[in-house]
Amino acid sequence: MKIKGVIEVSIFFVETHTHLDLIKRNTEEVVKEAAEKRVTKMVTIGIDLESSKIALEFASRFAGVYAAIGFHPHEAKLLDAENLKELEKLAKKDKVVAIGETGLDYYWKHSTLPCQMEAFKKQINLARKLNLPLIIHDREAHQDTLKVLVEEAKGLKILLHCFSGDLDMAKVCIERGYYLGIGGVVTFNNAVKLRVVVKEVSLENLVLETDSPYLAPHPFRGKPNEPKYIPFIAERIAQLKGISVKEVAERTSVNSKEIFGI
């Protein structure tokens, strides 16, 4: 596989975390260019009610696009009874494959911590009610995130988006059967901790993501991110694990199917 040239036609990637509504380019072009780079399926993420509706709109327009809907911890303060009821209605629609992203963010604290915790638990309950996986946002809240998940989310499929923990945390997650989302950060020079995680844990627990338009991989760092950059992330994972990009693509695609059914 040549990242800067033609990608082997037998390789297909799944992008498990993009925000298509936040990419400031024509969405049709974004999806088309990703497909040209063999990124043939992607999950676009809702962070509140409006963006969740847009995610569903994109899923209905594009064959390879699926939706995850939920309230990001920044927007947790908005998840009242009425919005929760509306979220449940949306979650029952075709091509909704997960609840999220939801979780805890102790860095920005745009919603109070009690409010974040309440919204997190409400969405876990919704995922259980509808038998959907959870996409988890965890920023500087590792201990509480793991505590809530073990107490409230047993039996659910869990994906920790943009995994930022250390190897010890990764081992705990893997013991519980969770999946770890690996994005462009793995290509950053200062991402020593994440590279250790990627090198040491089984590929069976990893999936690919961009979190676009954020966190573009090297050599695009600082520029808007897009799903078409997934191959650069796969290439770095392959280098760290001493395997082929094709192996990374195939196994992470299987993992994505196990989580989302796509």
C-alpha positions as CSV (number, residue, x, y, z in Angstrom):
1,M,0.0,0.0,0.0
2,K,1.3,3.4,-1.0
3,I,-0.3,6.2,1.1
4,K,0.7,8.9,-1.4
5,G,-0.3,6.8,-4.4
6,V,-2.9,4.2,-5.2
7,I,-4.2,2.1,-2.3
8,E,-4.5,-1.6,-2.9
9,V,-8.1,-2.2,-4.2
10,S,-8.6,-5.1,-1.7
11,I,-8.2,-2.8,1.3
12,F,-11.2,-1.2,2.9
13,F,-11.3,1.0,6.0
14,V,-14.0,1.9,8.5
15,E,-14.0,5.4,10.0
16,T,-15.7,5.1,13.4
17,H,-15.8,8.7,14.5
18,T,-16.2,11.8,12.3
19,H,-18.3,14.9,12.6
20,L,-19.4,15.4,9.0
21,D,-21.5,18.4,10.0
22,L,-18.5,20.3,11.3
23,I,-16.3,19.8,8.2
24,K,-16.5,23.0,6.3
25,R,-16.6,21.5,2.9
26,N,-19.2,20.0,0.7
27,T,-20.2,16.7,2.4
28,E,-20.7,14.9,-0.8
29,E,-17.1,15.7,-1.8
30,V,-15.8,14.7,1.7
31,V,-17.5,11.3,1.4
32,K,-16.4,10.8,-2.2
33,E,-12.8,11.6,-1.5
34,A,-12.8,9.2,1.5
35,A,-14.2,6.4,-0.6
36,E,-11.4,7.1,-3.2
37,K,-8.9,6.4,-0.3
38,R,-10.8,3.1,0.4
39,V,-12.6,4.6,3.5
40,T,-15.9,3.1,2.4
41,K,-17.9,3.2,5.7
42,M,-18.0,5.8,8.4
43,V,-20.0,6.7,11.5
44,T,-20.8,10.4,11.9
45,I,-21.4,11.6,15.4
46,G,-24.1,13.7,17.1
47,I,-23.2,15.9,20.0
48,D,-26.6,17.3,20.7
49,L,-30.1,17.0,19.3
50,E,-29.6,19.2,16.2
51,S,-26.3,17.5,15.2
52,S,-27.8,14.1,15.8
53,K,-30.6,15.0,13.4
54,I,-28.0,16.1,10.8
55,A,-26.1,12.8,11.3
56,L,-29.3,10.9,10.5
57,E,-29.8,13.1,7.4
58,F,-26.3,12.2,6.2
59,A,-26.8,8.6,6.9
60,S,-30.0,8.6,4.8
61,R,-28.2,10.4,1.9
62,F,-25.0,8.3,1.7
63,A,-24.9,4.5,1.5
64,G,-21.7,4.1,3.5
65,V,-22.5,6.6,6.2
66,Y,-24.1,5.6,9.6
67,A,-25.1,7.7,12.6
68,A,-24.4,7.8,16.3
69,I,-26.6,10.1,18.2
70,G,-26.2,11.6,21.7
71,F,-25.3,14.5,23.9
72,H,-21.6,15.3,24.3
73,P,-20.6,16.1,27.9
74,H,-20.2,19.8,26.8
75,E,-23.9,19.7,26.0
76,A,-25.0,17.6,29.0
77,K,-26.9,20.6,30.5
78,L,-29.3,20.4,27.5
79,L,-30.4,16.8,28.1
80,D,-33.7,17.4,29.8
81,A,-36.7,15.0,29.8
82,E,-38.1,16.3,26.6
83,N,-34.8,16.1,24.7
84,L,-34.2,12.6,26.0
85,K,-37.5,11.5,24.7
86,E,-36.7,13.0,21.3
87,L,-33.3,11.4,21.3
88,E,-35.0,8.0,21.9
89,K,-37.2,8.6,18.9
90,L,-34.2,9.3,16.7
91,A,-32.3,6.3,18.1
92,K,-35.0,4.0,16.7
93,K,-34.5,5.2,13.1
94,D,-32.6,3.2,10.4
95,K,-28.8,3.4,10.3
96,V,-28.4,4.6,13.9
97,V,-25.7,2.3,15.1
98,A,-24.7,3.8,18.6
99,I,-25.5,6.2,21.4
100,G,-22.8,8.8,21.7
101,E,-20.7,10.5,22.0
102,T,-21.4,10.7,25.7
103,G,-19.2,10.6,28.7
104,L,-17.2,12.9,30.9
105,D,-15.0,15.9,30.3
106,Y,-13.1,17.2,33.3
107,Y,-10.9,19.5,31.2
108,W,-13.3,22.1,29.8
109,K,-16.3,21.5,32.2
110,H,-18.7,23.4,29.8
111,S,-21.5,21.5,31.8
112,T,-21.2,21.0,35.5
113,L,-19.8,17.6,36.7
114,P,-23.1,16.5,38.3
115,C,-24.9,17.5,35.1
116,Q,-22.4,15.5,33.0
117,M,-22.8,12.5,35.2
118,E,-26.6,12.5,35.0
119,A,-26.6,12.9,31.2
120,F,-24.0,10.1,30.9
121,K,-26.1,7.7,33.0
122,K,-29.3,8.6,31.1
123,Q,-27.7,7.8,27.8
124,I,-26.3,4.5,29.1
125,N,-29.8,3.6,30.1
126,L,-31.1,4.5,26.7
127,A,-28.4,2.4,25.0
128,R,-29.4,-0.6,27.2
129,K,-33.1,-0.1,26.5
130,L,-32.4,-0.1,22.7
131,N,-29.5,-2.6,22.8
132,L,-27.1,-0.2,21.1
133,P,-23.4,0.3,21.7
134,L,-21.9,3.3,23.5
135,I,-19.3,5.7,22.1
136,I,-17.5,7.2,25.1
137,H,-15.9,10.6,25.4
138,D,-13.4,10.6,28.3
139,R,-11.1,13.6,28.9
140,E,-9.2,13.7,32.1
141,A,-11.9,11.7,33.7
142,H,-10.5,8.2,33.5
143,Q,-11.3,6.9,37.0
144,D,-14.9,8.1,37.0
145,T,-15.6,7.0,33.4
146,L,-14.4,3.5,34.2
147,K,-16.4,3.5,37.4
148,V,-19.6,4.5,35.8
149,L,-19.2,2.0,33.0
150,V,-18.6,-0.9,35.3
151,E,-21.5,0.0,37.5
152,E,-24.0,1.1,34.8
153,A,-23.0,-0.4,31.4
154,K,-22.3,-4.1,32.0
155,G,-23.2,-6.2,29.0
156,L,-23.1,-3.2,26.5
157,K,-20.6,-2.8,23.7
158,I,-18.3,0.1,24.6
159,L,-16.0,2.1,22.4
160,L,-13.7,4.6,24.1
161,H,-13.3,7.2,21.4
162,C,-9.9,8.9,21.0
163,F,-8.4,6.8,23.7
164,S,-6.1,8.9,26.0
165,G,-5.3,6.6,28.8
166,D,-2.1,4.7,29.6
167,L,-1.3,1.1,29.1
168,D,-2.6,0.1,32.5
169,M,-6.0,1.7,31.7
170,A,-6.0,0.0,28.3
171,K,-5.5,-3.4,29.9
172,V,-8.4,-2.8,32.2
173,C,-10.6,-1.8,29.2
174,I,-9.5,-4.8,27.2
175,E,-10.3,-7.2,30.2
176,R,-13.8,-5.7,30.1
177,G,-14.1,-6.2,26.4
178,Y,-14.1,-2.6,25.4
179,Y,-12.7,-1.2,22.2
180,L,-10.2,1.6,21.8
181,G,-10.6,4.3,19.1
182,I,-7.2,5.3,17.7
183,G,-6.9,8.5,15.7
184,G,-4.4,11.0,14.3
185,V,-2.8,11.6,17.7
186,V,-0.9,8.3,17.3
187,T,1.1,10.0,14.5
188,F,2.1,13.0,16.7
189,N,5.8,13.1,17.9
190,N,4.7,13.7,21.5
191,A,2.2,10.8,21.7
192,V,4.6,8.4,23.4
193,K,2.0,7.0,25.8
194,L,-0.5,6.2,23.0
195,R,2.1,4.6,20.9
196,V,3.0,2.2,23.8
197,V,-0.7,1.3,24.0
198,V,-1.0,0.7,20.3
199,K,2.1,-1.4,20.2
200,E,1.2,-3.6,23.2
201,V,-2.5,-4.2,23.0
202,S,-4.1,-6.6,20.6
203,L,-5.3,-5.4,17.3
204,E,-8.6,-7.1,18.1
205,N,-9.4,-4.3,20.5
206,L,-8.7,-1.3,18.2
207,V,-10.7,0.7,15.6
208,L,-9.8,3.6,13.4
209,E,-11.1,7.1,13.7
210,T,-10.3,10.7,12.8
211,D,-12.5,12.8,15.0
212,S,-12.5,15.1,12.0
213,P,-12.4,18.0,11.6
214,Y,-10.1,17.8,14.7
215,L,-6.7,16.1,15.3
216,A,-5.5,15.7,11.8
217,P,-2.6,13.2,11.5
218,H,0.9,14.0,10.5
219,P,1.7,15.4,7.9
220,F,-1.6,17.4,8.1
221,R,-1.4,18.4,11.7
222,G,-2.9,21.8,12.3
223,K,-5.1,21.6,9.3
224,P,-8.8,20.5,9.1
225,N,-9.1,16.7,9.5
226,E,-11.2,14.5,7.2
227,P,-12.1,10.8,6.9
228,K,-9.8,10.4,3.9
229,Y,-6.8,10.6,6.2
230,I,-7.7,7.3,7.9
231,P,-5.0,5.4,5.9
232,F,-2.3,7.6,7.5
233,I,-3.5,6.4,10.9
234,A,-3.6,2.8,9.8
235,E,-0.1,3.1,8.4
236,R,1.3,4.3,11.7
237,I,-0.4,1.5,13.6
238,A,1.0,-1.0,11.2
239,Q,4.5,0.4,11.7
240,L,4.2,0.2,15.5
241,K,2.9,-3.4,15.4
242,G,5.2,-4.6,12.6
243,I,2.4,-5.8,10.4
244,S,0.9,-4.7,7.1
245,V,-1.6,-1.9,6.6
246,K,-3.9,-4.5,5.0
247,E,-3.9,-6.5,8.3
248,V,-4.8,-3.3,10.2
249,A,-7.6,-2.5,7.7
250,E,-9.1,-6.0,7.8
251,R,-9.0,-6.5,11.6
252,T,-10.2,-3.0,12.5
253,S,-13.0,-3.4,9.9
254,V,-14.0,-6.7,11.6
255,N,-14.0,-4.9,15.0
256,S,-16.2,-2.1,13.6
257,K,-18.7,-4.7,12.4
258,E,-18.6,-6.4,15.8
259,I,-19.5,-3.1,17.5
260,F,-21.8,-1.5,15.1
261,G,-23.0,-4.3,12.8
262,I,-21.7,-2.5,9.7
